[in-house]
Amino acid sequence: MTTIIDRDAIVALLRREFDAIEALCRDLDPADWEQPTCLPGWTVKDNLSHIVGTELMLDGEQAPDVDVAHLDHVANDIGTFNELWVESMRPLPGEEVLRRFREVTGRRLASLEAMDRDTFDAEGFTPAGPDSYGRFMRIRHFDCYLHEHDMREALGREDRPDAEQLAAVLDEVATGLGYVVGKKAGMPAGARVRIRVTGALQRDFDVEVGERAHLVEEPFTDPTVQITLPVLLFLRLGGGRRDATPHLGTDIALEGDQELARRLAGSLAFTI
């Protein structure tokens, strides 16, 4: 079933996200741009270049023809594609990458605001498989929010836990939790699994494991396993930015079957 997304709401969130990234980057000095982030091989500037490259692609520009075979951190085809844009912008100063960011995001927001409802709702390519263009834009918002926080962390800046933005990000994350619980964590049939996030936005995700693991609407009264953790840590684990092990028993509370809870906490990563 095609996912229908409120166009005006997600475009407003993208605008807010782009504004937050611009504000974060506008006063960076040359050393700031070259700070390494949690993503292998990527600096603060590389994270911004990645965002610019994806928006240029969505704006109709072809990926640059550059050699990335020498980059040891590239692990898959999607990584290779992303790296074409990043590698092409590595010779540029950060201020030039930021100028390109301002230009392309301005064009993209104008295009989205002018897009008719049928086009926005129509099924096509997304990184998560065939779905609506609106779903692709929710994925874009999720991706940009994570990369903003990769940059914030590298720069020693505080997180920006915007509850409205987090709600959209968690709506996207929720689509992968059946896979996380059933396939990655390998929870046994019959298990009732709760992931509780806290902080600026609190939400419970209840997943039942049957023939397939799936989210349920009615909350469990007696989950087999529950993990509780701050929402930004949950996103960093889901994005493969952190290892859960140092956080077990401190930032991540484990309830119920302890072995299964530890396995679940260590299996949250689902992005490529």
C-alpha positions as semicolon CSV with decimal commas, in nm:
position;residue;x (nm);y (nm);z (nm)
1;M;0,000;0,000;0,000
2;T;0,131;0,344;-0,094
3;T;0,213;0,570;0,200
4;I;0,026;0,901;0,185
5;I;0,212;1,185;0,353
6;D;0,079;1,534;0,431
7;R;0,273;1,738;0,175
8;D;0,251;2,074;0,348
9;A;0,359;1,927;0,682
10;I;0,663;1,739;0,552
11;V;0,775;2,032;0,333
12;A;0,754;2,260;0,637
13;L;0,965;2,012;0,835
14;L;1,221;1,992;0,555
15;R;1,241;2,372;0,548
16;R;1,294;2,379;0,925
17;E;1,561;2,110;0,896
18;F;1,744;2,288;0,615
19;D;1,734;2,611;0,818
20;A;1,882;2,430;1,120
21;I;2,167;2,288;0,912
22;E;2,238;2,629;0,759
23;A;2,245;2,790;1,104
24;L;2,480;2,520;1,233
25;C;2,724;2,563;0,943
26;R;2,720;2,934;0,867
27;D;2,996;3,033;1,113
28;L;3,226;2,730;1,088
29;D;3,597;2,789;1,042
30;P;3,826;2,572;0,823
31;A;3,919;2,345;1,113
32;D;3,550;2,288;1,200
33;W;3,470;2,175;0,846
34;E;3,743;1,909;0,866
35;Q;3,634;1,761;1,200
36;P;3,582;1,383;1,165
37;T;3,233;1,254;1,237
38;C;3,106;0,916;1,354
39;L;3,062;0,807;0,991
40;P;3,378;0,635;0,861
41;G;3,581;0,860;0,632
42;W;3,343;1,155;0,656
43;T;3,413;1,499;0,797
44;V;3,157;1,765;0,885
45;K;3,196;1,902;0,532
46;D;3,148;1,555;0,382
47;N;2,815;1,519;0,565
48;L;2,695;1,846;0,415
49;S;2,829;1,745;0,072
50;H;2,625;1,424;0,096
51;I;2,307;1,622;0,164
52;V;2,387;1,860;-0,124
53;G;2,454;1,571;-0,361
54;T;2,126;1,396;-0,285
55;E;1,930;1,717;-0,333
56;L;2,112;1,783;-0,660
57;M;2,017;1,434;-0,776
58;L;1,652;1,500;-0,685
59;D;1,680;1,831;-0,872
60;G;1,772;1,637;-1,187
61;E;2,153;1,657;-1,191
62;Q;2,354;1,351;-1,290
63;A;2,606;1,209;-1,043
64;P;2,962;1,327;-1,114
65;D;3,206;1,091;-1,283
66;V;3,480;1,056;-1,020
67;D;3,697;0,768;-0,898
68;V;3,611;0,639;-0,551
69;A;3,788;0,301;-0,574
70;H;4,062;0,422;-0,338
71;L;3,818;0,486;-0,050
72;D;3,837;0,198;0,197
73;H;3,527;0,302;0,391
74;V;3,289;0,246;0,098
75;A;3,112;-0,084;0,169
76;N;2,822;-0,120;-0,079
77;D;2,664;0,014;-0,399
78;I;2,461;0,281;-0,219
79;G;2,776;0,393;-0,039
80;T;2,956;0,413;-0,372
81;F;2,680;0,626;-0,522
82;N;2,674;0,861;-0,223
83;E;3,051;0,891;-0,232
84;L;3,053;1,017;-0,593
85;W;2,899;1,345;-0,479
86;V;3,107;1,368;-0,160
87;E;3,437;1,297;-0,336
88;S;3,358;1,553;-0,607
89;M;3,323;1,825;-0,341
90;R;3,624;1,735;-0,124
91;P;3,851;1,992;-0,296
92;L;3,600;2,271;-0,222
93;P;3,613;2,491;0,087
94;G;3,328;2,444;0,332
95;E;3,184;2,786;0,251
96;E;3,138;2,682;-0,113
97;V;2,962;2,359;-0,014
98;L;2,734;2,565;0,212
99;R;2,661;2,806;-0,076
100;R;2,560;2,508;-0,292
101;F;2,346;2,376;-0,005
102;R;2,157;2,706;0,016
103;E;2,101;2,716;-0,359
104;V;1,985;2,360;-0,412
105;T;1,763;2,342;-0,103
106;G;1,598;2,668;-0,208
107;R;1,519;2,520;-0,548
108;R;1,401;2,192;-0,401
109;L;1,165;2,356;-0,153
110;A;1,015;2,568;-0,432
111;S;0,967;2,253;-0,645
112;L;0,801;2,067;-0,359
113;E;0,566;2,355;-0,283
114;A;0,465;2,370;-0,651
115;M;0,417;1,993;-0,685
116;D;0,058;1,881;-0,734
117;R;-0,099;1,631;-0,499
118;D;-0,121;1,348;-0,753
119;T;0,254;1,368;-0,825
120;F;0,341;1,386;-0,456
121;D;0,125;1,081;-0,380
122;A;0,227;0,877;-0,688
123;E;0,430;0,561;-0,642
124;G;0,790;0,558;-0,756
125;F;1,143;0,490;-0,635
126;T;1,239;0,545;-0,272
127;P;1,542;0,414;-0,078
128;A;1,299;0,185;0,107
129;G;1,147;0,038;-0,211
130;P;0,853;0,150;-0,427
131;D;0,637;0,403;-0,245
132;S;0,504;0,756;-0,276
133;Y;0,718;1,060;-0,345
134;G;0,590;1,188;-0,012
135;R;0,741;0,886;0,163
136;F;1,072;0,965;-0,010
137;M;1,055;1,318;0,133
138;R;0,991;1,182;0,482
139;I;1,301;0,963;0,435
140;R;1,492;1,275;0,322
141;H;1,387;1,456;0,639
142;F;1,493;1,157;0,852
143;D;1,831;1,138;0,675
144;C;1,901;1,510;0,705
145;Y;1,807;1,514;1,074
146;L;2,053;1,231;1,143
147;H;2,331;1,399;0,946
148;E;2,268;1,727;1,124
149;H;2,327;1,545;1,452
150;D;2,637;1,372;1,315
151;M;2,774;1,720;1,252
152;R;2,656;1,858;1,586
153;E;2,827;1,576;1,772
154;A;3,155;1,622;1,584
155;L;3,148;1,996;1,655
156;G;3,069;1,951;2,025
157;R;2,728;2,117;1,986
158;E;2,424;2,014;2,187
159;D;2,157;1,795;2,030
160;R;1,851;1,968;1,888
161;P;1,559;1,756;2,011
162;D;1,275;1,922;1,820
163;A;0,964;1,725;1,920
164;E;0,773;1,788;1,595
165;Q;1,068;1,684;1,383
166;L;1,132;1,382;1,604
167;A;0,772;1,270;1,556
168;A;0,821;1,253;1,176
169;V;1,159;1,084;1,216
170;L;1,011;0,820;1,447
171;D;0,722;0,760;1,206
172;E;0,984;0,667;0,947
173;V;1,189;0,457;1,189
174;A;0,875;0,264;1,287
175;T;0,852;0,119;0,935
176;G;1,173;-0,081;0,996
177;L;1,105;-0,215;1,344
178;G;0,943;-0,541;1,234
179;Y;1,262;-0,618;1,044
180;V;1,480;-0,514;1,339
181;V;1,292;-0,726;1,591
182;G;1,215;-1,029;1,377
183;K;1,517;-1,056;1,146
184;K;1,809;-0,867;1,298
185;A;1,745;-0,941;1,664
186;G;1,586;-1,279;1,591
187;M;1,327;-1,256;1,867
188;P;1,150;-1,591;1,911
189;A;0,796;-1,658;1,793
190;G;0,546;-1,541;2,052
191;A;0,771;-1,271;2,193
192;R;0,611;-0,937;2,279
193;V;0,874;-0,667;2,241
194;R;0,853;-0,306;2,357
195;I;1,098;-0,033;2,264
196;R;1,032;0,275;2,478
197;V;1,199;0,604;2,387
198;T;1,217;0,894;2,628
199;G;1,325;1,257;2,631
200;A;1,191;1,536;2,411
201;L;0,946;1,289;2,259
202;Q;0,826;0,977;2,439
203;R;0,683;0,685;2,248
204;D;0,634;0,312;2,287
205;F;0,680;0,076;1,994
206;D;0,519;-0,262;2,061
207;V;0,616;-0,541;1,823
208;E;0,462;-0,887;1,826
209;V;0,656;-1,177;1,678
210;G;0,441;-1,425;1,492
211;E;0,492;-1,561;1,146
212;R;0,634;-1,214;1,090
213;A;0,721;-0,947;1,344
214;H;0,488;-0,648;1,323
215;L;0,392;-0,337;1,514
216;V;0,068;-0,356;1,708
217;E;-0,164;-0,068;1,794
218;E;-0,287;-0,193;2,129
219;P;-0,010;-0,171;2,393
220;F;0,107;-0,487;2,566
221;T;0,032;-0,531;2,935
222;D;0,312;-0,783;2,983
223;P;0,595;-0,748;2,727
224;T;0,843;-1,034;2,713
225;V;1,122;-0,783;2,656
226;Q;1,142;-0,408;2,706
227;I;1,427;-0,168;2,643
228;T;1,404;0,198;2,741
229;L;1,644;0,459;2,608
230;P;1,669;0,830;2,515
231;V;1,523;0,912;2,176
232;L;1,845;1,058;2,028
233;L;2,043;0,751;2,139
234;F;1,776;0,533;1,980
235;L;1,818;0,719;1,651
236;R;2,197;0,697;1,663
237;L;2,179;0,323;1,728
238;G;1,920;0,280;1,452
239;G;2,144;0,473;1,215
240;G;2,447;0,259;1,300
241;R;2,622;0,554;1,465
242;R;2,681;0,392;1,804
243;D;2,751;0,057;1,967
244;A;2,489;-0,027;2,228
245;T;2,726;-0,219;2,458
246;P;2,866;0,075;2,662
247;H;2,511;0,200;2,724
248;L;2,356;-0,124;2,854
249;G;2,226;-0,092;3,207
250;T;2,294;0,283;3,215
251;D;2,142;0,479;2,925
252;I;1,956;0,167;2,811
253;A;1,734;0,001;3,073
254;L;1,665;-0,369;3,014
255;E;1,350;-0,539;3,141
256;G;1,216;-0,890;3,105
257;D;1,432;-1,160;2,948
258;Q;1,779;-1,008;2,989
259;E;1,950;-1,209;2,716
260;L;1,683;-1,117;2,461
261;A;1,685;-0,754;2,577
262;R;2,062;-0,728;2,525
263;R;2,030;-0,890;2,185
264;L;1,757;-0,644;2,085
265;A;1,955;-0,340;2,204
266;G;2,254;-0,455;2,000
267;S;2,049;-0,506;1,683
268;L;1,874;-0,171;1,636
269;A;2,077;-0,055;1,334
270;F;1,870;-0,076;1,017
271;T;1,997;0,194;0,781
272;I;2,240;0,105;0,502
